[in-house]
Amino acid sequence: MTDDAASLRVALGRRYVIERELGRGGMATVYLAEDVKHRRPVAVKVLRPELAAAIGSERFLREIDIAARLNHPHIVALYDSGEADGFLYYVMPHIKGESLRARLDREHRLPLDTALTIARQMASALGYAHAQGVIHRDIKPENVLLHEGEAMVTDFGIALAVRAAGGTRLTETGLAIGTPTYMSPEQALGDPALDARSDLFSLACVLYEMLAGEPPHAGPTAQSIMAQRIVDPAPTVRARRGDVPTGVERALKRALAAEPGERYATVDAFVAALSAGPSEPALPSVAVLPFLSMSADPENEYFADGITEDVIAHLSKVRALTVISRTSVMPFKRRERSLPEIAATLGATALLDGSVRRAGDRVRIVAQLIDADTDRHLWAETYDRELTDIFAIQTDVALQIAAALKAELSSDEQSRMQKEPTNDLDAYGYYVKGRHAFNEYTTPALEHAADLFRRAIAIDPTFALAYTTLALAYGELAEVGALAPDVAYRDATKIAQRALDLDPTLSDAHVTMAYLKALWEYDWDAAEAGYRRAIELSPSNADAHDLYGRLCAALGRFDQAISLQERARELDPLVHRLDVATTQLRAGRYDLAAEGVRKALEFGKESPRAYATLAWAHILGGTTEEGLTELEQAVTLASDGYQWLAQLGAAYAMTGRTEQAREILQTLEARARESYVSPYHFAYVFTGLGEADRAIDYLEQAVAARAGAVYGIKGSFLFAPLRSHPRFKALLAKINLS
């Protein structure tokens, strides 16, 4: 027993027998004790000595008496309080269970119904206390205890007593009332006239964390958190967890307003706003099918595709809609399936079907919005205009769709939808041709696309979207080995920054820069901020959700990663079906990973990645032979690149087939003399062979050259044998992943 505990045992004499310490907080230490008189276990909270000195026993006992009068089923009762030999203490029942903080540390985020139930019970306690004129001032997960399915708020006593001390006496202790992560802006600024809306803000922060797996604002210091909170609105909770109802999202947004006057007046009003949340219907989901080119010149097909992409981009800015990404709608260009079948495949409630005819300086566009369930036309229009009106037509189509689906637009969304990407049709022509080439994803096509984007920029140096896609093209060329990664990413970073300088509201530019910040600079905080901003600007940006999910997986935040990637799958169902399975694999959930791959294989064509993911789920789960067969199939399906071959080498080595592993290593070394092979892939095989230093040699090369998925090495199961190696730890520190 510590000296303090021993002294406390003597001080409390025969009233309470101290058994052991239960925990320490910023203001008090809590002990398990026995109430001798009533023969019951209790929790004795003892204030830190410097805090006790600042408050004084008289003020403490007066204020704690107010808290003792609170009698509510969701408030932990106060049995007793007092002063003994300089110790200021109060006594509560010993609650069997755990704190909300402990549960969040274990599960990261909670089921929707559970989180809302806990929030309602906390609100009930706070509403009662507020009616008695008591403001808690330190609502946080640590101060919520979970007992037999019920949430109970604790520590009203310390908050009241510390508030009463106030002034310089408290400041001198170096302590403050409240916790920065959950503290309202007005409390952070020292407003002495706090009211119930301050506790409401803190409650909203706690609910947000229960849903999203992290608080609305976070940072390395209290000052950075406060700065974010005052300057930037909280990221929408649906940006981090797509299954949160829009009603809950709206309620949280209002409760987290920086200005108290913009929040709900009471916690009861907040709960009322939450109550309708779980039963609210999902957002309307619209798929913009590829516009059919009716022009005589086959080359004009790229023009029709450009219109399709631009309408999708416009609609993706609307928070009240779910918009299916272009990569999932493009396979239906030829309309080889019926519209109801297409809608069912994409999970869309409405389809936009249209055609484009371009002749000289005129363009004719026919568009119709169709309800997927009833096949009823919700809206239809024919535009016969000058070609110079193309941007106005695209904007009008998007606005008409939003209106037909009763999607409410903010003034900011309307303003951004009406912004033209360029005022030069020639530049736009090169851009849409470049996008058409880019989407083929072959090395020659990517090189041609980059050239077309550069031509567009030469004509219009203010064309932000062209800069963004040029940066993406450089990144893709680096991925396939056509450009040296360090050169490609350096140039891409400069180009992406130019795009952001020209148009800070361009979601794709934020995605590109965030990706480069992670891969090139290993600046995870900046990358995360970029992805959040991209989703704020374009809630239906599937790539932003997917890449943000990959970042979270790289940092070990698997539940959050899965939530983001599930949203990416909703937005781009034909492309992002394997991402969740891959993250489940990294999280060690092999059965879930295998189940996810099987569903993906039922849905679409076979792919090397699908078989490799399934293979590792089997190998790591103990079904070695089946896994090796599947990994061999992945290698067979791969048309280029050496990732899966290298992983097969690692698998052979890990399962005792050393000779086969070394044969693959020799193959990689021979190919490296003729073409580019990432050092990252060599590291796979050497790790499997148990040659840790050789593996780390190659990983260090990969980090230096920004080659391969180096951002994922911390949690990669393929590098698990290296985790205790000092050089591997140093490498993680070098890329800010220690």
Phi, psi and omega in degrees: 000138181292166179300318180298316181295320179296317179295321180295320179302318179292318185295321183279350173057232186268359184284317182223131178260111181288128180259309180195164177280136178261331181173167179232141174237186182291338185238346185205162172245138182247137181238145169277131182217168174251128173281105188298317185295317186258359177053057181216150176285140180223164172251123179255118178259128183241124181294148175300144185305317182293327178288318178300320180293322181291324183279312185088146187293323184295311180295318181301312183292328179292315182286324180292335178294326177296315179297327181295339180278349180287123183228100185210144184297341179250020172240129177292124185291157173254118180277320192198164174203165179173184177231133180216114178051041178091348177276130170257127186217161168216159192237134180229165174295149175277111183274121176279124183150214180216166176278160174298327178299317180297320180292319179294323177298327182277318188253345179071307175221157187249159173304147186306309183297321179296314180299317181292324178296314179299317180297319180294321180292320175298318180296323178299316179296315182293319179301319177297313181296319180298323178295336177269004180082018183251125175254131185289307176080356179213050177285125180197164182301330179295335183260021175235119180258142181250118185224114177052046177081003181246142176264134181229126181274135181235174173071030168299327186298309183296317182300317180295313183293319180293321178300320182295328180295307174051191170055201186290333183296323177285317182303322182297338180281346184081010181253157177222153177280133178098165181241125189308321184299333186241003186280137178292154179301321182291327176291321179297327180276001174082023179296121182284344186255054178291148176229194186301335183291340175289314175298324179299317178301314181296319177300317179297322176299318180294315179298318178304314181294322178298326182276317189266343182089000178201154180290164183296329176226141178215159180184169183288338182225161176299323181296318181292323178295315181296321180297315178299316186296322183281325186268317188250138173292154178295140174302141181299143183294331179291339175293336181254343179208105190291342183272003177288127180300151181296329178296320177294319178300316180295318180297317179296318180302316180290318181294336181264012178301141182294324180271126181305324182295342180269354179272175171295150182287331183221163176291332178297320178295323177296315180297321179299322179291328179286331191299326180278351188302304187297334183266358180294142178293157178293160178298145173303138182244121184242137175245122177269103180291150181304127178297133180280133178276120179257009182283152180292326182278115181302336181295339182285359178300324179298328180294317178296318178297323178298319178297317178304310182296321182291321177295318176300316181298319178299310183295329182295345178280349185270115184294333184275009178232151165255124186242123181289137185288158183299325183294337178268338179269334184300326178299346182259021182302320185274002177054045181282352175237160180291159180299318177299323179294318179297315180300318180295320180296320184270351183070032183262144175265345178214149180235137171259120180245131184205171178218158182228133172233121180245128179219108181063236182263015180238155179221139178239121181238128175246127182225142177216134179259127188238132174289124186293329183279319187256351184062022181270141177283120179271334181192147176208148181202148173240129179246123176236095191226173169292149180301331180295346179271006189302321182290322178295323178296313180301316179297317181296318178302313181297317180294321180293322177297313180302318180294318181296328180268007178057040178268116182286130180253137172283165178297326179293318179297317178298317181297316181289328178293332183270000180280126181277138182291328180203158176254013182237116183292329177295316177298318179296322179299315177296323181297311183291328173296320178297318178297321179299317179289318181304320186287355174281336175059026170260159183300311179300321181293320178295319178296320177295319179299315180301320179296318180294321177295320178297323177295320178299318180292324179298324179284316180231094182294355179257012185279087187299321182296325178293322176298318181299311182288331174296317177298320177297320180298318177299318179297318179293321179296326176292322181299322182269003176084010180279340175231145175298129186305316184295320179292314183299313184288328176296312180293320180298323179297316179297318182292317179297322178295323177297320178299316180292324177297323181284322182213091181294350181264010183274108185301314182298328178294321177293321178298312181299313181295321179298317179299317180290324177299321180288313188279328185263315185258349184055037179259088188291324180295315179295321179297316180297317178299322179295317179295320179298317180295321179300318181288326175301316184283329182218086185300341179260021179281099185296319181297323179297316178296316184293312182291325175296321177297319178297320178298315180298321178296320179297329180271001178085009179266073192290320181296318178294321178300316181295319178300315179294320183285333172295321176294320177299322179294323176298321184278334184218068192294336181273350185248318190258037183278342183262348189297317180297318180299320179297318179291321176302322178297314179296329180279357179083014180261077192292321180296317179295322179297314180297319179298319179296320179294318181299320178294321179295321180292328176292329186280321187219191185286162179292148178215153178302320182296321179298312181292325179293318179297315178297322180300311182291328175299321179285315182298311182289335178274357174106357179262077192294309186298315179299318180296316179297321178298318180292323179290324174297323177294322178299318179296320179297321183284336184288124181274334178207172181081160187239011184300311186286327175297317178296321178293325176296320176300317178297318181294318177302314182296317183294335183256017173088004179266065188297319182298317179294325178296317181290330175296318178294322178299317178296321177298315179297318180296321179294318181290330179294337178283345183250329182211178184282129171233125184296136175300336178302323183285326174298323181299326176307307189291315181295327175296315179299325180283353180084010179266079189299314183295320177296318179299316181289328173306312182290323177296322177297321176296318181297318178296316181297323183265359184056044185252130179081180184277057185296337179295346183259009189288335185299314184254008182292129178294335180291335180251014180304322180296345183268351194299331181270356183286131181303323180292325178292318177298320179295323179294319177299319179297323181297327180255024172062036179240015181288000000 
